[in-house]
């Protein structure tokens, strides 16, 4: 059996074995299915799922091949997968196509984006191990068309490692590739911003020395300006780069800066929040305002805790207002930011996991563009120790889709624009598995909701992609 056939069979076997284990509970009927790939080690994971304007859905998955005859030194390959390309729900859950990338010891997918022409761009690391087990991580970017045909593939920083690579697309289909360099010595921590066109021709490269160690999120505005958020040592930073490659501003929030000192009140006591000790995870870029949300640190409690925050900046990088979300169980666990979206009226909705009394709850909060809280909703009994990433999306009618993990499995919720819960689905664990990571949620053009993550089965990790659609009647 050749390697490609082995990969295809592992996808199909996973799909059908998982389907019989799903149980769905909802307020009204819905369609659902689940697919993915089995892993042979601990690093298999569905990283991200995105939808195109045409309604097609694409995902990136890392598959750990350790222990197979195809596994190399550590044996991670990544694949790009096209799911339900006709924008209808395929209950067999078999993807239309999947493309593997396996050129080195490890090939690890990190990000994916789709342009208006239905081209797919995948960013990752191609890893080679040197003497002493030193890892050289080249940054690779791959372009496929909608049929899965490879258009081109490029590598950057072949001599030194590039970490935490992210991708963002402009409205005219130019590409930003952003990563942090880990060598040579004089370039450690250097933020590298590369702008290329759709044919992989380099437009400009900008290198900002010793800045964001971990770029978390990228966003382009309609003029092609790029916004980056992340963390540099103990400072949270937001960076704006122009479409011509000029650094326009850097907003650095640290523990000694005039923007870091914020407070929240609880039981008639005031507690300090240090934004610089937190991290910005999401960005929304408008013509007039920039929004950043994430997690900050609360001081003065029995234990060090975190709060969810949302910041509004002007286009010049000035902080206009800030808001914070905390539960009432400060000493029980950290709060986690899980997403931010904007509705058609310019209101901002953020999601996260907060501690309330003795349990962790999913929280969904809507703010106006002036920082006024419009509504807040909680969904109880959510696990707070699970790895959560971007798990909030919005469709054209301003309905919201959000997900988290409970003791019973994955919870997928639908809220209308007034904050009413109008749909609830629980995808239950089987006795032989539990969900380890919940990485990404997106809503396709036909309002099907897709979720990507990983689960543990018999001591090994497998990647999953779940699709469900709430059907009103």
LINCOR-V754100 format. One line per field, one symbol per residue. psi: psi as a letter, one per 30 degrees, with the letter a starting at -180 (. if undefined). Layout:
# LINCOR-V754100
psi->???
This chain:
# LINCOR-V754100
psi->kleeeeeeeeeeeeeeeeeffkkkklfllllllklakklgaggkkjekklllffflkklkkkjjgkflffkbefhklllkkkkhfgglkjffgjlelkkkjifaekjjkelklkafggkkkkkakjkkkakggkkjjkkkkkklafggkkelkkklhfflkklhklkkklfgglkkkklkkglaefgkgkkkjkklafggkkelkkjjkhbjeikekkkkafggkkkklakjcgkkkkkkklffgkjeljjkjafflfffjlllkkhgkkkkkjeffakkfkkkjleelkkklbklkkkflelklllklkkkllfggkkelklkklagiegflkkkkglklkafgglkkklaklkjcglkkkkkkkklfggkkelkkkklhkkfgljkcjhklkafggkkkllakaffakkkkkkaffgkjgkkkkjlklfgllkekjekklkleggkkkkkallkjhglkkklkkklkkjk.
